[in-house]
Amino acid sequence: MEAVQKRIRTDGTSLMVRGFGYTFIGLFAICCLVPFLVVLGTSFTNEASIAKNGFNIWPREFTTFAYKIVFENPDLIIGSYFVTIGLTIVGTVVGLFLVAMTGYALQRPDFEQRNSISFFIYFTTLFSGGLVPFYLLIKQYLHLGDNYLAVLLPGLMSPFLIIMMKSFTKSIPHAITESAKIDGAGDFTIFMRLILPMTTPALATIGLFIALGYWNEWYNAMLFLSPDMKYRPLQLFLYNVITSADFIRNSSAASNVPLRDMPLESMKMATAVVATGPVILFYPFVQRYFIQGITVGAVKG
Amino acid sequence: MGNLKRVSAIVLMLVLVFSLAACGSNNNNKNAANADTSSDTSGNTSSNSDTSGNTNAASDSSVDTSEFETISYVVLGDKPKNGQLEKVMEKVNAIMKEKINAELEFKWVEWADWQTKYNLLLASGEPLDLITIGTDWLDTWGNAQRGAFLPLNDLLEKYAPQTWSEIPQEDWEQSKLKDDIILIPENHYTQWVNHGIYYRGDWAKEFGITEPIKDFDTLGKYFQGVKDKKPDAVPYDVNGGTSTFYNGFATTYTDNIELPISTGYANVFYAKSYDERYTVDSPIFNDDFISFAGLMKDWADKGYWREDVLNYKGDTRAALKAGLSGADSHHTQTYKGLRVEMDKQQPGSELQMFSYSDTRGNLISMPITHGGTSIGAHSKHPERALMAYELIRQDEEIYHLINYGLEGVQYEVKDGKRFRPAGYDEARDGFYTDFWGGRVDKFEIPSDTDWSGIGDVYAKYDQIKKPFPYGKFVFDKTTVDPEMTAISQVIGEQLPAILFGKAGDPAAAVNALRDKLKAAGYDKVKDEIQKQLDAYKTLVEG
């Protein structure tokens, strides 16, 4: 009798917790979703109507004018997409490989110079040369102006990611490496066949970092890829659309630029949609790995 | 454990040594750079005399153009991507090749983070030829002090003779850093950035305001009229980021004139008046500022602008065009285009401008070095670059091509005005070069997008204008940098609320602002500016 009651009681609380959890997370999800819907709605709204009624999920006066301006030259935006996607894929694959290999090598106890090399890598996080030396290095020593490599190379590895990778691979017992060695495997084989498969959660997390970095990259592109290049990363392209519209409206210097009707508010929203669109389409397919990566990573923590 | 301690001690020491070394080498670099530039300039002048000597020997006075050169010209703006630029440049370069055996190539610094990119280009020592400059918005003097530009003294007369003689000596004086001419000013182009409030002429008439608005009281009447009779419209829809009323107060209530010293949201430091232009003063410490703050509070209480004006981020100019705002503010250059647009979008609105200078004629010209062109210190062929510049500025055909594009495609001229040809499509046919480095009135063709009555406004200004007195004044803020930053911070935090009447009791708010400015180092900065102005006075007046 008592036991039954107890079970019912626990069921009651767990139901309550569950109910609370669902409402809370549901509300939270709505909080995340609504702004995006507002962005989407506003991007289709007439500029004058925005001025009158403010932002709305349902466009009161429907127009695609903002998209027309953003897509004024469709080949440019498509080209920008390909550049960004290309940079993201190549950068993520190569960057992951390099970060994983560095992280693994730096924690192997039988690698004698590991501390001094680690020191060189970490030391750069304390001091940086600053913008001008960086610019000179890329432009005048490496001659990478107007070259996609100028965007690709600086983003490949970062000390922070190497530290993450190093501490993760540290949790893999060195005995595995040693036993593989005894069986006659070379260092590279050990890394590719044994270590990499065991670090997938870390790879997923770090890969996401690198990929997001490349997807959102515009600063290096702004510095090193001049407008003479026809196709430049998407974010720079969109950033330019916004800033030039903004500047034309507010600038005293631009006094001889013919004033165009720029639907600035709706255009900002349209560029946001254009920039996030593919990520949203792509995300459901990788979410699986993403969740796994985070949880396992947390346990390792 | 002991081992760890030792290692960390060594690391710390290393860090110290490195940072010290870094500082030291920085200083060295600076010195070396300075030495470099000085030797550079002397080297340049000597090499200049060399080249002139050579050419003189070769063919008396004509210039050697046997080798084909590409001249780069750095401009600010986004490169047009519709292919029109290439078509126009083909025509330009055909003439360039024929006349000086060179071609011109524009290089663009886009609006995405242009400040960083522009200064990086100059700091990196890339071999640029021509480059757009602006002393008031592109830190030209600072860059010149860092040796970014080539001194042009000996080159101009020979390679750009028309420009050399066209620009009067006093304008060349304003283009000099110490004794070196480092830029060619855009001195023959009329533009006015005189600020003011735009209001609707049709509404003003409806409210019984028949004379043009010339002071804040009448403006208040106009706002009240909008409030009473136009329920859909905000009398003056504005963002808190606009500091126009500060400028308006200084110009209409005081004789103060602005010093070219930026303190963020609004400039704290003004000169006392045009006659006492070397005496530092500040509108904020003027007695009338409290009553002005009171007027602004009164207006805010009456609802002449939004309740959330300080945080509002909406597009207020779009609101004006949609008939939802009774007023807007910016300067005269913007007005001449906006007037035409308003006539189209709100027919009969007859947008008017109350220029702050209308009240008491307190108007200073723009610096002629607001726009201009310099030659990069590392240019490989400065002579040919100057010849190219001379062509842009003095050859009417090239001037029209570069500024307007192709006749029949980008524009047509009828009755002395530029029109868009029938079937013109901005996306397909749009063209511009963002050339602001030497426009001249003599070749300008008025556009139908400019209000035809703007000439009267210019004439009105011309009658009261006083020359810009600070053309060569370069404020060196190294000794007061922290104070300047603190002052900018205080201004950005306190002033917007006062200007839009949201700071509570006006007298208390203004006094609090003054106290905070004093605490931030107002007096120290004022003394420093005064010292430098005194030095500048002796420099200018001898």
Contacts between the chains, C-beta under 8 A, distances in Angstrom:
chain1	res1	chain2	res2	distance
A	47	B	315	7.0
A	47	B	318	5.3
A	48	B	318	6.4
A	48	B	321	7.5
A	48	B	322	4.2
A	50	B	314	7.5
A	50	B	315	7.6
A	50	B	318	7.7
A	51	B	314	6.3
A	51	B	315	6.2
A	51	B	318	4.9
A	51	B	319	4.5
A	51	B	322	5.5
A	51	B	324	6.0
A	52	B	322	6.7
A	52	B	324	6.2
A	54	B	314	7.9
A	72	B	427	5.0
A	73	B	81	5.8
A	73	B	82	6.9
A	73	B	427	7.8
A	76	B	81	6.1
A	119	B	11	7.7
A	126	B	15	6.8
A	127	B	18	6.9
A	127	B	19	7.3
A	127	B	22	6.8
A	131	B	116	7.2
A	131	B	120	6.8
A	132	B	120	6.7
A	132	B	123	5.3
A	132	B	124	6.8
A	135	B	120	5.2
A	135	B	123	7.9
A	135	B	124	5.6
A	136	B	124	5.6
A	139	B	124	6.4
A	139	B	126	7.4
A	140	B	124	6.9
A	140	B	126	7.8
A	218	B	112	7.3
A	219	B	113	7.4
A	222	B	110	7.3
A	222	B	112	5.0
A	222	B	113	5.7
A	222	B	117	6.7
A	223	B	116	7.8
A	223	B	117	6.5
A	223	B	120	7.0
A	226	B	107	6.8
A	226	B	108	7.2
A	227	B	78	7.0
A	227	B	79	3.8
A	227	B	108	4.6
A	227	B	110	6.1
A	228	B	79	7.7
A	228	B	107	7.7
A	230	B	81	7.9
A	236	B	112	6.5
A	239	B	112	5.0
A	240	B	78	5.8
A	240	B	110	5.7
A	240	B	111	6.9
A	240	B	112	5.3
A	243	B	110	7.6
A	243	B	111	4.1
A	243	B	112	5.2
A	244	B	77	7.5
A	244	B	78	4.5
A	244	B	110	7.3
A	244	B	111	4.9
A	246	B	111	7.5
A	247	B	111	4.4
A	249	B	317	6.9
A	252	B	193	5.1
A	252	B	331	6.2
A	252	B	333	6.0
A	252	B	334	7.5
A	253	B	76	7.2
A	253	B	134	6.8
A	253	B	137	6.4
A	253	B	370	8.0
A	253	B	371	7.4
A	253	B	436	6.1
A	254	B	77	7.1
A	254	B	434	7.4
A	255	B	191	6.1
A	255	B	333	4.4
A	255	B	334	7.8
A	255	B	436	8.0
A	256	B	403	7.0
A	256	B	432	7.3
A	256	B	435	8.0
A	256	B	436	7.0
A	256	B	439	7.2
A	257	B	77	7.3
A	257	B	432	5.6
A	257	B	434	7.0
A	258	B	426	7.7
A	258	B	430	7.4
A	258	B	432	7.1
A	258	B	449	6.4
A	259	B	337	5.1
A	259	B	338	7.9
A	259	B	341	6.8
A	259	B	449	6.9
A	260	B	426	6.1
A	264	B	315	5.7
A	264	B	318	7.8
A	265	B	314	7.4
A	265	B	315	5.8
A	265	B	318	7.9
